[in-house]
Amino acid sequence: MARKAAKPEPAEEQGRSSLKRQAILAAATKVFLKEGYLGTNMDEIAALSEVSKQTVYKHFASKEALFVEIVSSMTNDTGDKVHHDAPVLAADGDIEAYLADYAYTQLAIVVTPQVMQLRRLVIGEVGRFPALARTLYERGPLRAIGMLTRMIEDLAARGLLRVDDAKLAAAHLNWLVMSQALNEAMLLGDAAIPRPAELRRQAAAGVKVFLAAYGTR
């Protein structure tokens, strides 16, 4: 008599479930960013992730729930890349080079095709999902300003900057660095995203103007 196949161990089953969930999220991200919310259907996501439609719904109760998960996770991931392990300026360090390197890192992470597609998608769906737009704002631009504010406060305390309002100074630095590349990428499409050398030039130029207003030299 043939023996029945042993049931997968709980850990093995969890591992398979996690892999399926990751495959669904990866497929859904591609479809949502390409087709938009209304143009996306769960059949296409299931086919691309190589699971059944029932499996998709097992992990995500609705298209809306899947969309919310993608926007939230992408926003968090981008923010973490920008702000993880922010460098500290050495006592004998060059503040202009320090700020330019940080600004370039931030700019190069934010101005990418996937992040720009996400921003366009959320802006297009702000009427349907206002909470998601707030999530993108709070975990993206607002988080960036908060990080810059703390950095500027530290530099001012060390006598390296002259600042009355650190939050306002942070907004000035952020938009001196971000404005040109971000506006071009948002409005003109992925082909308008500058190359790394141009992003570095824009970051350095923005920092130079910032230090002309707030520097102590």
Backbone as a ProteinNet text record, in pm:
[ID]
protein_1_A
[PRIMARY]
MARKAAKPEPAEEQGRSSLKRQAILAAATKVFLKEGYLGTNMDEIAALSEVSKQTVYKHFASKEALFVEIVSSMTNDTGDKVHHDAPVLAADGDIEAYLADYAYTQLAIVVTPQVMQLRRLVIGEVGRFPALARTLYERGPLRAIGMLTRMIEDLAARGLLRVDDAKLAAAHLNWLVMSQALNEAMLLGDAAIPRPAELRRQAAAGVKVFLAAYGTR
[TERTIARY]
84.5	0	88.6	60.5	144	129.3	240.3	238.5	194	115.5	73.4	191.6	196.8	304.5	293.6	406.8	407.5	367.2	291.2	250.1	371.2	381.3	493.9	498.9	616.8	633.8	586.9	540.6	493.1	594.6	723.7	825.9	839.2	831.8	841.6	722	606.3	484	489.5	540.3	552.6	650.9	759.1	856.8	797.6	719.6	655.2	556.2	481.5	383.1	451.3	564.6	638.2	690.5	739.6	789.9	677.5	560	446.2	404.3	405.4	368.2	466.1	594.3	695.4	677.2	645.2	623.9	502	397.1	276.5	306.1	378.6	411.5	499.1	596.6	684.8	605	517.5	436.5	338.7	274.7	176.2	241.1	361.6	432.9	454.2	497.9	519.5	389.4	282.4	155.5	95.5	91.8	34.4	111	243.5	322.1	306.7	283.7	268.6	126.3	25.9	-113.2	-195.2	-146.5	-227.5	-325.6	-395.4	-486.6	-603.3	-670.7	-788.7	-752	-636.2	-596.3	-541.2	-524.5	-468.8	-579	-557.6	-653.2	-578.3	-646.9	-584.5	-545.5	-613.2	-577.4	-435.7	-403.5	-270.3	-163.6	-193.6	-99.3	-76.7	-183.7	-171.9	-86.9	-111	-35.1	112.6	141.6	279.8	354.7	284.5	349	346.8	282.5	277.1	210.9	101.4	17.5	-127.4	-214.7	-356.3	-415.6	-527.3	-595.8	-642.1	-680.7	-723.3	-608.8	-486.7	-370.2	-346.1	-365.3	-349.6	-446.1	-571.8	-673.5	-652.6	-583.6	-551.2	-455.4	-363.9	-266.4	-317.5	-398.2	-449.3	-597.9	-677.9	-822.8	-883.7	-815.6	-871.7	-759.7	-794.1	-697.6	-655.8	-750	-719.3	-616	-634.2	-540.3	-400.7	-393.6	-264.9	-199.5	-277	-226.3	-170.9	-244.6	-201.3	-69.5	-57.4	64.9	185	166.6	276.2	322.7	229.5	266.7	337.9	285.2	344.6	484.9	502.2	631.5	735.8	696.9	791.5	834.3	740.2	771.8	868.2	841.7	929.5	1068.4	1074.4	1203.9	1288.9	1224.5	1297.6	1349.7	1264.6	1306.6	1421	1415.3	1521.8	1655.1	1650.5	1774.3	1836.9	1753.3	1803.5	1862.3	1794.8	1827.6	1902.4	1925.1	1993.6	2141.3	2186.2	2327.8	2379.8	2310.5	2357.1	2495.2	2590.3	2727.3	2736.6	2837.9	2864.8	2991.2	2987.2	3102.1	3213.4	3332.2	3447.5	3485.1	3556.9	3593.1	3671	3753.9	3833.3	3777.8	3649.3	3590.1	3552	3531.8	3491.3	3338.2	3275.1	3129	3065	3127.3	3068.9	3069.7	3181.3	3189.4	3094.9	3085	2997.3	2851.1	2805.8	2666.9	2640.9	2737.9	2720.9	2708	2786.7	2777.6	2642.4	2597.1	2466.7	2354.5	2362	2258	2252.4	2367.9	2370.6	2310	2343.8	2287.9	2136.6	2084.2	1939.3	1876.4	1936.2	1882.1	1884	1994	2007.4	1908.7	1870.6	1774.1	1631	1600.7	1463.7	1431.2	1523.5	1495.6	1532.7	1450.9	1465	1332.5	1332.5	1206.8	1098.5	1132.7	1029.8	969.5	1052.9	1000.6	917.3	961.1	883.4	749.8	749.8	624.7	529.8	584.7	501.8	440.5	518.8	467.5	355.3	377.7	274	146.3	162.9	47.9	-32.1	36	-33.2	-100	-32.5	-93.3	-219.4	-214.1	-330.2	-446.9	-417.4	-522.6	-551.3	-508.7	-523.4	-669.5	-759.8	-901.3	-957.5	-907.9	-956.7	-886.8	-757.3	-679.5	-605.2	-675.9	-608.4	-512	-541.3	-453.2	-318.3	-318.9	-192.8	-106	-168.8	-92.9	-27.4	-99	-41.6	71.7	55.8	163.5	288.4	270.8	385.2	452.2	372	426.3	501.4	439	497.1	623.8	624	739.6	842.5	807	899.8	951.7	892.4	942.4	949.7	847.1	847.3	958.1	978.2	1086	1221.9	1235.9	1361.9	1390.7	1289	1307	1343.2	1281.7	1313.3	1458	1505.9	1644	1740.8	1712.5	1797.6	1795.6	1679.2	1668.1	1761.4	1760.4	1847.7	1995.5	2026.2	2163.7	2209.7	2124.7	2158.5	2170.5	2083.8	2093	2227.2	2271.9	2400.1	2515.7	2511.2	2618	2619	2501.7	2493.9	2548.7	2518.6	2569.1	2721.2	2777.9	2924.1	2988.4	2906.4	2957.9	2989.5	2935.3	2965.7	2859.9	2745.7	2639	2581.5	2526.4	2455.3	2306.8	2229.1	2089.6	1998.9	1891.6	1789.3	1674.7	1638.2	1526.6	1576.9	1612	1672.9	1577.8	1449.3	1353.3	1340	1337.8	1329.9	1458	1571.4	1699	1702	1646	1639.8	1555.4	1443.4	1358	1432.1	1507	1585	1686.9	1761.8	1862.1	1797.3	1687.6	1619.4	1577.9	1518.6	1466.8	1572.5	1677.8	1791	1852.2	1854.2	1912.7	1813.8	1688.9	1591.1	1514.7	1492.4	1388.7	1402	1517	1529.9	1511.2	1587.2	1580	1442.7	1385.6	1257.2	1145.6	1142.6	1038.4	1049.4	1172.3	1190.8	1146.5	1186.3	1151.8	1002	939.7	796.6	713.1	749.7	664.7	703.9	830.1	876.4	900.1	890.7	902.9	1042.7	1054.5	1178.4	1297.9	1273	1382.6	1447.7	1377.6	1431	1514.5	1522.5	1601.4	1749.2	1814.7	1955.4	2047.1	2159.2	2260.9	2329.2	2396.6	2460.4	2551.8	2631.8	2723.1	2647	2533.2	2452.5	2383.5	2337.1	2277.5	2379.7	2502.4	2607.2	2636.1	2635.2	2658.7	2548.4	2422.6	2310.5	2314.1	2350.5	2360	2467	2582.9	2693.6	2658	2589	2550.1	2449.1	2354.4	2256	2320.5	2415.5	2486.2	2567.5	2628.5	2708.6	2620.9	2501.1	2409.5	2363.6	2334.9	2292.6	2399.6	2524.6	2633.3	2658.9	2627	2639.7	2545.1	2430.7	2332.8	2353.8	2396.4	2400.8	2540.3	2640	2774.6	2839.6	2947.8	3018.7	3150.3	3191	3319.1	3307.2
-119.9	0	125.8	219.3	338.6	426.7	480	567.8	707.8	771.7	908.7	1002.8	1102	1200.2	1276.5	1298.2	1370.4	1515.8	1567	1707.4	1797.1	1907.5	1998.6	2047.3	2062.3	2117.1	2262.4	2313.2	2452.5	2552.3	2536.9	2630.8	2625.9	2504.6	2489.8	2555.4	2536.2	2595.1	2747.3	2799.3	2944.1	3000.8	2925.2	2969.2	2978	2876.9	2878.1	2993.4	3015	3122.9	3258.7	3274.5	3400.2	3425	3319.1	3332.8	3371.1	3311.6	3345.5	3491	3532.8	3671.6	3768.5	3739.1	3823.7	3828	3712.7	3706.9	3790	3783.6	3861	4010.4	4051.7	4193.5	4244.3	4164.1	4205	4220	4123.1	4129	4245.9	4263.2	4370.2	4507.8	4522.3	4649.4	4685.4	4588.8	4612.6	4652.3	4581.4	4606.4	4740.2	4768.2	4894.3	5014.7	5007.7	5121.1	5141.1	5033.4	5042.9	5079.7	5016.8	5030.2	5127.6	5167	5250	5164.9	5227.4	5150.2	5092.6	5176.1	5129.3	5029.3	5043.5	4954.5	4820.8	4803.9	4679.3	4581	4453.3	4350.4	4234.7	4167.2	4061.9	3940.1	3917.4	3804.6	3822	3944	3971.1	3954	3998.8	3984.5	3837.7	3759.9	3616.5	3547.3	3581.3	3518.3	3555	3681.1	3727	3669.5	3651.2	3595.8	3443.3	3382.9	3236.8	3168.3	3228	3165.7	3177.8	3109.6	3118.3	3249	3286.6	3407.3	3390.6	3268.3	3240.7	3264.4	3230.6	3252.5	3400.7	3478.5	3623.5	3676.6	3633.3	3680.7	3622.7	3511.3	3455	3547.1	3608.1	3697.3	3841.1	3883.3	4020.4	4015.2	4066.9	4051.5	4122	4224.1	4300.6	4370.8	4423.4	4501.5	4624.7	4683.8	4801.6	4769.5	4655.7	4616.7	4592.9	4533.8	4509	4640.9	4732.7	4863.4	4939.5	4937.6	5004.9	4946.8	4814.7	4748.3	4789	4796.3	4830.8	4974.4	5067.1	5207.3	5225.3	5163.9	5178	5118.5	4997.6	4930.6	5002	5047.1	5118.5	5250.4	5320.4	5447.4	5426.4	5324.7	5295.1	5254.2	5169.5	5122.2	5237.2	5327.3	5441.6	5531.3	5558.2	5641	5579.1	5448.9	5379.6	5389.4	5378.8	5387.6	5526.1	5627.9	5764.8	5794.9	5748.3	5794.7	5694.1	5574.3	5473.2	5509.3	5508.8	5532.7	5661.5	5772.1	5900.7	5931.2	5972.4	5994.7	6115.1	6115	6226.4	6296	6428.2	6504.2	6498.6	6461.5	6456.4	6597.4	6604.6	6735	6819.7	6756.5	6830.2	6813.9	6772.3	6745.4	6871.2	6853.7	6962.6	6963.3	7065.2	7067.9	7072.4	7140.3	7147.8	7010.6	6939.1	6804.7	6708.2	6723.5	6638.3	6655.1	6779.1	6805	6766.2	6789.3	6754.3	6603.3	6526.7	6380.3	6331.1	6386	6345.4	6385	6506.1	6554.9	6469.6	6433.5	6349.3	6212.1	6153.3	6022.1	6028.4	6131.7	6149.1	6166.9	6252.4	6281.9	6157.7	6082.5	5965.1	5855.2	5846	5744.3	5785.3	5912.3	5959.7	5970	6025	6047.2	5921.5	5819.9	5695	5666	5588.4	5560.4	5504.2	5407	5343.3	5439.4	5519.7	5614.5	5723.2	5769.9	5870.5	5814.2	5690.1	5625.8	5612.6	5579.2	5568.5	5703.1	5808.1	5941.7	5981.4	5959	5993.7	5914.2	5787.5	5700.5	5747.7	5778.1	5821	5956.4	6047.7	6178.1	6160.5	6070	6045	5983.5	5915.1	5847.8	5916	6042.5	6109.4	6122.9	6139.4	6148.9	6018	5906.3	5774.4	5725.4	5760.2	5712.6	5828.9	5921.7	6036.6	5995.7	5888	5843.7	5797.1	5739.5	5695	5814.2	5919	6039.2	6096.3	6093.6	6141.6	6051.6	5920.2	5826.7	5856.9	5877.6	5908.6	6038.6	6137.6	6265.7	6253.5	6187	6179.3	6093.9	5982.8	5893.1	5926.2	6022.9	6065.4	6206.2	6309.6	6446.6	6493.8	6466.2	6514.2	6446.8	6318.2	6246.8	6302.2	6335.7	6392.3	6526.6	6610.9	6741.7	6724.6	6628.5	6603	6561.2	6474.9	6428.5	6544.4	6624.4	6739	6841	6859.2	6953.1	6913.7	6785.5	6738.5	6751.9	6723.9	6736.9	6882.8	6974.5	7116.7	7168.2	7124.5	7163.4	7121.3	7000.7	6952.1	7035.5	7064.6	7144.2	7286.6	7341.7	7476.4	7476.6	7372.7	7362.6	7353.7	7300.5	7288.6	7413.9	7515.2	7640.8	7639.1	7540.4	7526.9	7590.4	7623.5	7691.1	7802.7	7905.8	8013.6	7997.6	7948.4	7912.1	7962.7	8034.1	8074.2	7973.5	7921.3	7826.7	7704.3	7598.8	7480.9	7412.3	7410.1	7344.3	7419.7	7552.2	7632.2	7615.6	7613.9	7593.1	7456.4	7356.2	7221.7	7221.1	7292.7	7301.3	7371.6	7476	7545.6	7451.5	7377.4	7285.9	7177	7122.9	7015.3	7058.2	7176.2	7217.5	7279.3	7334.3	7376.7	7256.8	7144.5	7021.8	6948.3	6938.2	6850	6910.8	7039.6	7099.4	7069.1	7092.9	7077.9	6932.7	6841.9	6701.4	6642.2	6675.1	6617.8	6666.1	6794.3	6847.1	6790.5	6780.7	6725.3	6579.3	6501.1	6358.8	6337.6	6417.4	6401.8	6437.3	6546.2	6598.8	6552.9	6522.1	6486.7	6337	6259.8	6114.9	6063.4	5931.1	5864.3	5905.2	5934.6	5971.6	6103.1	6183.4	6313.6	6304.3	6186	6171.7	6193.3	6288	6316.3	6198.3	6194.6	6093.4	6124.1	6024.9	6046.1	6168	6191.1	6305.5	6437.6	6445.7	6567.6	6581.6	6470.2	6475.2	6524.2	6474.6	6518.3	6667.8	6715.5	6858.2	6942.6	6899.8	6974.3	6974.4	6861.3	6852.8	6947.2	6946.6	7032.4	7179.9	7215.1	7353.9	7400.4	7314	7348.6	7371.2	7286.5	7300.7	7430.2	7465	7588	7710.8	7713.8	7825.7	7824.9	7707.3	7693.9	7750.2	7714.3	7760.2	7910.5	7966.2	8111.7	8185.6	8122.5	8183.8	8146.6	8021.9	7973.3	7936.6	7942.2	7904.9	8007.8	7969.3	8060.5	8108.5	8057.3	8100.2	8238.2
0	0	0	-89.4	-101.4	21.6	63.9	180.8	139.5	223.3	195.7	212	124.6	133.4	264.7	326.8	454	433.2	526.8	519.4	543.5	471.9	492.9	637.5	689.1	822.9	822.8	939.6	946	892	927.2	880.7	728.9	672.4	527.3	459.6	516	460.3	467.2	577.9	592.5	490.3	466.3	368.5	229.2	191.4	60	48.7	157.1	157.6	143.4	211.1	203.5	62	-2.6	-139.4	-235.2	-216.2	-301.4	-280.3	-154.7	-124.4	-190.5	-183.1	-246.1	-397.8	-456.7	-601.1	-641.2	-560.6	-588.2	-580	-475.8	-458.8	-573.8	-614.5	-724.7	-854.1	-880.9	-1002.6	-997.8	-883.9	-869.9	-883.1	-830	-841.8	-988.3	-1068.5	-1211.2	-1280.5	-1249.5	-1317.9	-1276.2	-1146	-1099.5	-1155.7	-1153.2	-1201.1	-1351.1	-1422.3	-1568	-1609.1	-1546.6	-1590.6	-1508.2	-1390	-1301.1	-1222.8	-1129.4	-1043.5	-1122.7	-1199.3	-1271.6	-1381.7	-1441.6	-1549.3	-1504.1	-1374.7	-1320.7	-1287.8	-1322.5	-1281.2	-1215.6	-1127.7	-1046.7	-1129.9	-1242	-1329.1	-1383.4	-1425.4	-1479.6	-1371.6	-1251.1	-1140.1	-1108.1	-1107.1	-1078.9	-1185.1	-1310.3	-1418.7	-1411.7	-1385.7	-1380.9	-1261.6	-1150.4	-1030.7	-1028	-1129.2	-1144.8	-1025.6	-979.9	-877.1	-922.6	-854.8	-890.6	-839.1	-898.6	-853.4	-709.2	-673.2	-536	-437.7	-481.3	-394.9	-373.9	-479.4	-465.2	-360.3	-368.9	-274	-133.9	-124.3	7.1	81.7	7.3	69.3	79.9	-16.7	-18.3	-50.1	40.8	30.8	-89.8	-141.3	-252.7	-328.6	-444.9	-522.7	-444	-373.1	-292.3	-184.3	-116	-10.1	-66.9	-184.6	-249.5	-289.8	-341.5	-381.1	-260	-151.2	-28.5	20.9	18.2	63.5	-22.2	-151.9	-242.7	-220	-212.5	-192.7	-59	45.4	178.4	183.6	129.6	137.2	50.7	-69.5	-155.6	-92.3	-30.6	34	150.2	232	345	298.4	196.6	146.4	93.3	18.8	-36.2	75.1	173.8	286	363.8	382.8	456.2	382.2	250.2	171.6	183.8	186.2	193.4	330.6	435.8	569.9	656.3	607.5	689.1	705.5	831.3	862.1	797.7	821.7	769.7	826.7	743.9	791.6	884.8	968.2	1059.3	1010.5	1003.6	957.4	1061.7	1018.9	1108.5	1153.7	1264.7	1321	1221.2	1140.4	1041.7	900.3	890.1	760	684	553.9	464.9	457.9	514.1	521.7	383.3	288.5	153.8	87	95.9	37.2	109.5	240.2	321.5	279.8	272.1	233.4	88.4	1.1	-140.1	-158.6	-84.2	-93.4	-43.7	68.8	123	27.3	-25.6	-117.1	-243.4	-295.7	-416.1	-387.7	-273.4	-237.1	-231.5	-166.4	-156.4	-294.3	-375.6	-508.4	-597.7	-594.4	-681.1	-643.7	-516.7	-473.9	-509.9	-489.8	-512.9	-661.8	-739.6	-881.7	-960.9	-946	-1020.7	-1089.4	-1197.1	-1267	-1176.2	-1091.7	-1009.9	-909.2	-842.4	-744	-812.3	-928.8	-1000.4	-1048.3	-1094.2	-1135	-1017	-900.4	-779.9	-745	-749.4	-717.1	-813.3	-943.3	-1040.3	-1014.7	-981.8	-957.7	-837.1	-727.7	-605.7	-626.4	-695.3	-723	-807.9	-904.8	-989.5	-915.6	-803.6	-727	-593.7	-578.1	-449	-407.9	-505.4	-472.1	-419	-471.9	-432	-304.4	-289.5	-175.7	-109.1	-45.8	16.8	127.5	198	306.6	252.5	132.3	73	33.9	-15	-49.2	75.7	186.7	312.9	358.2	339.4	374.9	294.4	164.3	77.7	120.2	156	199.3	332.2	429.4	563.8	565.8	491.2	493.6	386	301	196.5	224	162	178.9	323.5	403.9	542.6	622.9	600.6	668.8	626.9	499.4	450	516.1	527.3	590.7	737.9	804.1	944.7	963.9	874.3	881.8	857	756.6	726.5	840.1	901.6	1013.5	1127	1162.6	1270.7	1232.5	1107	1059.6	1067.5	1024.4	1025.9	1169.2	1257.9	1399.1	1457.4	1423.3	1473.2	1418.6	1289.7	1229	1284.3	1311.4	1368.9	1510.9	1587.6	1724.5	1727.7	1622.3	1611.9	1553.4	1525.6	1473.8	1325.2	1252.6	1110.3	1021	1077.8	1004.1	1091.7	1028.1	1097.7	1064.7	1160	1132.3	1244.2	1207.2	1304.1	1308.1	1192.5	1180.8	1103.7	1176.7	1114	1016.5	1049.1	960.5	828.2	834.8	713	631	699.4	629.5	562.2	628.7	570.6	444.4	446.1	327.5	213.6	246.9	144.5	80.8	163.8	110	25.5	76	4.7	-135.1	-146.9	-277.3	-366.2	-309.1	-392.1	-463.8	-395.4	-451.9	-541.5	-497.7	-562	-679.3	-675.8	-760.8	-909.6	-968.4	-1113.3	-1157.8	-1098.1	-1139.5	-1110.7	-995	-956.7	-1048.7	-1078.3	-1166.4	-1307.6	-1358.9	-1492.7	-1498.2	-1398.7	-1397	-1378.8	-1293.8	-1268.1	-1389.8	-1458.7	-1565	-1705.6	-1724.9	-1858.8	-1877	-1770.4	-1782.8	-1752.9	-1755.5	-1716	-1802.3	-1929.2	-2019.2	-1977.5	-1897.6	-1856.5	-1728.7	-1667.5	-1545	-1578.8	-1513.8	-1545.5	-1513.2	-1580.7	-1553	-1419.7	-1359.9	-1228.2	-1222.1	-1324.9	-1323.1	-1314.6	-1384.2	-1380.6	-1244.6	-1187.5	-1053.5	-951.3	-963.8	-870.9	-888.3	-1011.6	-1037.2	-975.7	-993.2	-936.4	-784.2	-724.5	-578.6	-526.2	-590	-547.2	-562.6	-672.3	-695.9	-591	-557.3	-455.2	-319.5	-283.5	-156.3	-153.9	-266	-273.2	-245.5	-303.7	-278.5	-132.8	-79.5	60.5	154.2	131	218.3	202.4	85.3	67.9	161.2	191.6	280.8	426.6	451.4	589.3	639.5	554	595.3	684.3	751.2	842.8	786.7	671.5	615.5	554.1
[MASK]
+++++++++++++++++++++++++++++++++++++++++++++++++++++++++++++++++++++++++++++++++++++++++++++++++++++++++++++++++++++++++++++++++++++++++++++++++++++++++++++++++++++++++++++++++++++++++++++++++++++++++++++++++++++++++

